[in-house]
Amino acid sequence: MKNDKYGRFTSHSEPGPGDGGRTGSWRVVRPIIDLAKCIPVKSNKMACFTCWLYCPDNVITRTIPPTIDYEYCKGCEICAEECPADAITMVEEAEFVKKEK
């Protein structure tokens, strides 16, 4: 810290990797979309997308099929709660860590 000319302390720190918004590394549960239940996939129309609408981090695409950007997904479970077709389930992140090793 440095004392500026007005007698206040200021910080000259740089943002770290987490400050860029990539929060997927601390997610505990991961949303998985069951494409057999997903309304846009079943109807092949730009319909529903409730998960996209309610996602606070805007990590779900509005495409057919919808995809989730897991690098930024926090695992808040809002998409799974709001999905009218129950097409999104939350799976423990530890299951994916085991498969990746």
TAUR-V347951 format. One record per helix or strand of 3 or more residues. SS is the DSSP state (alpha for helix, beta for strand). FROM is the first residue (numbers start at 0). TO is the last residue. If there is no record, write none. Layout:
((SS	FROM	TO) (SS	FROM	TO))
This chain:
((alpha	16	19) (alpha	23	25) (beta	28	32) (alpha	38	42) (alpha	49	53) (alpha	77	81) (beta	87	91) (alpha	92	99))
